[in-house]
Amino acid sequence: MQGELCHNLARVMLNQEVITEAETAAIQIPAGNAVLLPEGSRIYVTQMLGNSITAATDVGLVRISREEAARAGIIAASQAVQESDENLTLEERVWKVLGNIYDPEIPVDIVNLGLIYGVELIPQMEGGTHVSVQMTLTAPGCGMGPHLMAEAEMGIAALEGVKSVDVEFVWDPPWNQGMMTEEARMQLGLE
């Protein structure tokens, strides 16, 4: 029942105007600049996927973390909580973190977009695991790139068993729409 309630809350909030209850930290899309939305700002939530939401504001499109959105009263606190993944392997948990990072303008996660070129887990002699991720962007000049990279690094670093994380941008081969999964192409109407 509670899951159904959360789902209904998410459906009600999407595509509706919301007034922030506190000053809200956000990232402008596509420039990647940090901004503070004043308390009482009117925003229009356009996307609620993965670890963040996308909203239209007086300063344009912005990306807001779910935790920040809950703190500012944009979404219910229960919508900021991620599902437990205690039964998954470390590699599965790494891929789950990456699969919860969505392009702020395209409603598809970075895994299905084909932006992840490789994930390597390297056990460390002193214990723990080093995780190395190679990723790209849909366009090399994307201002959101550093934020997507930081979101991946922080999410993976927070996983139990991870000692260190290295996320690297690679540009060869250049990304193209053919790298998207069939699911992503269908979702975007390209199939």
N, C-alpha and C positions, 0 to 999 in steps of 0.2 A: 504494500500500500504506500509506504513512504517513497519508494522508487517511482511509483506512478505519480505521486504528488510532486516530486522534484521534476519529473518529465513535464507535467502540466505547467508548473511554474516557468520552466524554460520556454515552453511554447508561448505562454502569455507574454513573457518579456521580449522575445524576439520580434523585431519590426515594430516596437512601440517606443514612444518617448518616455524617458525616465529622468528624474531630477536627482542629481548626486546629493547625498547627505553629508559629504565631507570633501575636502580637497582631495583630488584624485590624480595620482601619478599615471602618465600615459606616454606612449611613443607615437609620434606622428608618422603616418603612412603616406607616401613611400620614403620620405626623407630620412626617417630614423631618429629625428630629434626628440629629446625628452621634453615633455611639457607637463605643467600642473594645471588641471582643470579646477577652477574655484568651486567651493561648496555652492550648491544651488544651480550648477550648470545643467542645461537641458541637453541630453544626449539621445541619440536614436540608435539602439542596438541593432546591428545588421548581421552579425555572425557570432555564434556562441559554440565554438568547437574546440576540443582539446583543452589546453591550459590557459586560454585567453579568450577575450571577446574583442570584436571589432565594432566600433561605434562611430557614427557621424556626429560631429560637434561643430561649434562655432569656429574652431581652428582646422577643420577638415576631418578626414578619417584618422582614427587613433586606435591603437592596440592597448588593451588593459588586461593585466593578469587577473585570473579568477580570484585570487586572494585579495587583490586591491579592489576589485569590483564588489566583492562581498563586504569589505571594510567600508566602502563608500555607499553601501545600500543599493547598489545597482542590481545585484543578484542576491538571492537568499544564501545564507552562510552554508547551507547544506549543498549548494551547487558548486562550492569551491573545493569540496572534498573529493579526492580521487579514490577509485576503487582499489581494494587490497589486491596485491599480486604476489602474496607470499608463496604460492604453489608453483610459480614460474621459475625457470632457470635464470641465471644472471643474463645470459644472452637474450632470452625472451623479454626480460624486464628492460634491457637497453633498447630493444626494438620497440617496445611499448612506449617508452619515453619519447622516442623519435616519432612514433606514430601519433602522439598527442600534440605535436607541434604543427600548427596549421599555417599555411600561407595567409597573411592578413587580408589579401584581396581576392584570393581564389579559395573557395570552400573545400580544399583538398589538403590532406596532411603531406608533409615533406617526403615521407616514404613513398606514398602512392604517386606523388608528383615525379618520382624518379630522381630526387635531389641527393639521396644517400648513395654514394658510390661504393662504400665499404665500411664494415665494422669489424674490428679485430680485438679480441680479448686476450691479454697476455698475462698469465699468472706471474706474480712477483715472488722472488725467493724469500723475501721477508714477510710474505703474507699479502693477501688482497690481490686485486686484479687491476692492471692498467687497461683502459679502454681507449682505443684509437678509432676515430671516425673520420672518414673522408666524405665531404659533401660539396655540393655546388649550389648555384642559384639559377633561377630562370634567366637572369640577366646579370652580368658581372658588376654593373654599377648600382645594383639595388641597395638603397640606404638601409633596408631592414636586415641585410645580411649579418652584421655584427650582433644584432639582437636575436636572430634565429640561432646563431652560433652560441651565444651566451645562454640562451634557454636550453639548448642541447647539453652544454657543459654542466650547467647547474643541476639539471634534472638527472643526468647520469651520475654526477658526483654524489648526489644524495642517496643513491642506491646502496643498500647494504652489500659489503664485499668489494666495493670499488675503492681502490687506493688512489688512483689518479686518472685524469681524463685529458685527452688531446683531440680537439676537433679542428680539422684543417680544411680550408677551402681549396678545391682543385678545379681547374678550368679545362682540363683535357680528359675525356672528350667534352666539347661544349654541349650543354644541355639542349635537348630539343623535345618536342611533344611526343615523339616516338618512345621516349624513355618512361612515360607515364604508364601505370598499370591500366589494364582494360577497364577496371572499375572506375578509375579516375577519368578516363576518356569518356566513358558512358555518363558519368555524373556531370561532366562539363558539356555534354551534347556533341562530342567529337566523333562518336561512333554511329 
